Amino acid sequence: MFLTSLKRVLVGNPLATAQARHERLAKIPALAIFSSDNLSSVAYATEEILLVLVLAGTSALAYSPPIGIAIGVLTAIVASSYWQTIHAYPSGGGSYTVAKDNLGTYSGLVAGAALLVDYVLTVSVSVASGVAAITSAWPGLYPHRVAICVGCVLLVMMANLRGIRETGRIFAIPTYWFIGCLALLLAGGFFQLLMQGAPPPPPATIPVQEPFSTFLVLRAFASGCAALTGIEAVANGVQAFKPPEARNAGITLAWMAFILGSSFLGVTFLAHIYQVAPHEGETVVSMLGGQSFGGTWVYFMIKAATAVILLLAANTSFAGFPMLASMLAKDRFLPRQFANRGDRLVFSNGIIILAGTSSLLLVLFGGSTHALIPLYAIGVFSAFTLSQTGMVRHWWKERGPHWRSHAAINGLGALATAAVVLVIGVSKFAYGAWIVFIIMPILVVGFLAVRRHYDQMGRQLSLSGFSPPRLGRHPVVVLVASIHRGVITALTYAKAISPNVTAITVDIDPTATSRLRMQWQEWAPEVPLVVLDSPYRSVLLPVLNYIDQMEKQQDGAYMTIILPEFVPARWWQHLLHNQTALLIKGALLFRRGKVAISIPYHLEE
């Protein structure tokens, strides 16, 4: 009762299945839910570009604008491709569905594995970035960053367990607050540039750690491509929108792409104009805010909004991961539990697993954004490539109006994202990206193993060619340790279901066994009592050996083992009693033809 009440306080009252349609999202709250990850990348994508370029010294930072423009063009291409995917798959055209339908099951599973990995990394990177922004303002919290990260993940998890519509209300204010602060940051930066002009170039004080090369530029581009993560979330969650689903999802995607592209390019150009060089302890957005607004309240508001959106950016994954996992579960590639909706009409199991996995990753990597970034974006761009290639095949098969232009857009998207996968894979392989290339095949093998199990189970449970088993006289064995009301009740039940009843007890204490023999003649003389020797004081092993011996003599396919149990009135009173019956039930579960029945006798206070 206490746990149920606590759950109601934290999660809320259950929602009826009929309310599912009313839980759908309008465009404004949907933008807050599906774009928080994508828009939050503005806070760190430029910084990741600069962190790579700065290795070649101050002069290399001049290459950030062309890299930013290339990523902006890529954003437009990918967004246009997914806009087409939304309208081609109005029931939800995520990368898994599109790749599976058009390229085959294996391609779909690779896309699904890639996205699941990316969703976990998105939560980890976003939360780590948000906590980094917090520790920039309060350095004293830096030693506790991992604990803060895990706490933030749990808070986002609890918010998502409350239901998608309520999550939209929770996240709408901070998301639009961050968008407003971004606009203020860019307006302040460009206004200062207009009024005062560009500052003089700083002296080349940054030491050169690596020679400048094309490979260095490609690494910087690969790091900046983290800005595109989350752009596929709208296409994955079309069915979460209010009707007309495809139209509302398409408009939301267009808004998201425009805000992302303009904000990212604006931050990148301002960082170049003001010669911002990244350094430990302060983010690029923080430095730009300080450049424009000094130590005013506006500066601290921008820092606060950035920290909040980075923490809440994990919400996009909490919307996408459970939905994708439910699709895989419905296709029998993941455990069926992932397809079950919880009390609040959300896929609770997926939400909880995502929170646990991402928390573990944060602990393993010490809550470091820069340690996690090399693993980031490979999965999502692999899924992008498979999805867009699948869409080309889709248009080729459908050949509807304007199919050539549609195929050309998706084909361009496939080529662009494939090039990014190649760049990221080559440039970041030695920095940790190899881990993702190992995890994805392992996940695909796991998917196939789960599917194989369900297929085998389906064949073995099929009624085709099945004939009911012969039960015979159906022997029943009652386990007793002493004689009391619960045992007499269990014996009465046993005699009601079969005339072939035997009671067994294990001789652990000769005195207690002798007392049981005498009482047995008074209370149950018609039921044979078998006493099993146990020189090593084990209860489980003698019982299992006896049951195995009886199996060779029995007439029928089944044997029932009855376990009398008394149930205390209070939960804590269970701790005062041994759990022998539980151990026996666990052992019998894996023995063919054995039916274990517990006969509870409830005690009063």
C-alpha positions, 0 to 999 in steps of 0.5 A: 500500500505504501509503495502504491501510494508513493508511485501515485505521488511520483507518477500520477494516477493511472490513465485509461486506454481510452484516454490515449488519443487525448494524450497526443501533442500539439505542435508547440509542446511537441517542439519542446519534447522532440527538439530539446536534444537537437536545439541543445547541441547549439550549446556544445557543437561549436565548442567541439569544433574549436576544441579540435581546431585549437590543437593546431594553434590559434590560426586554425580557429579561422576554419570554424566558419566554413565547417559550420556552413558545411554542417548547416547545409547538411542540416538542411539536407537531412531535415528535407529528407526526413520531411519526406519520410514523415509524409511517406510514413505517416504512421511513424517512419523512423529509421528502423521502419523505413530500413526494414521495409525497403532494405530488409530485416538486417538493415532495419536491425542495424538502424535500430541498434544504431539509434538505441546506442545513440539515444543512450549516448544522447542522454549521457552527453546532454546531461554531462554537458548540462552539469558542465555548465553548472560546474562552470558557474559553481566550481565547487560542485565539480568533484560531485559532477557524476552524482549530479549527472545521475540525479538529473537522469533520474529526475528526467525519467520521473518526468517522462513516467508521468505521461507524454502530455504532462512531459510536454507541459513540464519541458515547454517553458525551459525549451522556449526560455532557451530559444529566447536566450539564444536569440538574445545572445545572438542579437547582443553579439551582432549588435555589439559587432555593429556598434564597435566593430570586430576586435583586433586579433589576439596574439598567437599564445596557444601552443601548437600540439598537432600540425594542421592537416586535412585530417584535423579539419575532418575531425573538427567537422565530425565533432560538430556533426553532433549538432544534428543528433535528435533531428530524426526524433520527429519522424520516429514519433509521428503518432504522438502528434494530434491529427493531421499527424504528418502535417503537424510533424512536418511543420514541427520538423521545419521549425526545429531545423530552422532554429537549429541552423540559424542558432548554430551558425550564429554562435559559430560566426560570433565565436570566430569574430570574437576569437573565442578559444575554448578552455577548461572550465568555461563553455563557448556560450558562456564566453560569448555571453560574457563578451556581450553582457559582462557580468549582468543578470542577462549573462547569468540568465543565458548560462542558467537557460543553457544548463537547464536545456542541456539537462532536459535535452535528454528528454528527446531520447526518453521520447524516442528510445521507448517508442523504438524499443516498443517497435522492436518488441512488437516485431519480437526482436526485444523482450515483449515487456518493452511493448507494454504501456504503463499506468500513464500510457507511456512505455515505462520499461523502455524509460527505466532501462534508458535511465539505468543504461545512461547512468551507468555510462556516466559513471564509467566515463566520469561524467565527461562530455569530451570523453563521450563525444567520440562515441557520439553521432556515429550511430545516428548518422548510420541510421540516417544513411540507412533510412534515406537509402531506404526512402530512395528504394521506397520512391523507386517502388512507388513511382508516384507523382514527382517520385524522381525529385523525392528520390533525388532529395533522399539520395542526396541525404543518403550520400551526405550522411554516408560521407559523415559516417565515413569521416566520423568513423575514420577520424574518431576511431582511435579516440573511442569510436571503435566501441560503437562499432563493436556494440552495434553488431552485438546488439544485432546478434542479440535482436536475432537471438530474441527473435529466434527464441520467440519463433521457437516458442511459437512453434512449440506452443502451436496446437498443430498436431498436438494431443493432450497429455495423459495425466493418469492417477496424477500423483501429489506430493505434500512437503511438510516440516511439522504439522499445523493448520496450514499443513492440514489445509494443504492435505485437504486440498491435495486429497480433493485433486487426487486420490494418490497423495504422499507426504514427505518430510526431511529428517533434520532434527530427529526429535522434531521428526519423532514428534511429527510421526506421532502427531501424524497418526492422529491428524492424517493417518490415511496419507502415507508419510515418507521421512527422507534422510539428510546427513548434511542437513540439506532440505532441497537435495533430498526432496528433489532426489525423491521426486526424481525417483517417483517420476520413474514409477508414476503413471502419467505426464505430471506430478504435483508438489504442494507447498504449505506456506503460512503468510504473516500479517506484516511484510517485515515478518517475512524476514523472520522465516526461512524461504525454503518453499521459494527455493523448492519452487525455483528448482522445480520450475526447470524440471519438466512435468512438475507442477508446484502449488503453494497453499497459503495460510494467512495469519492474523495480527 
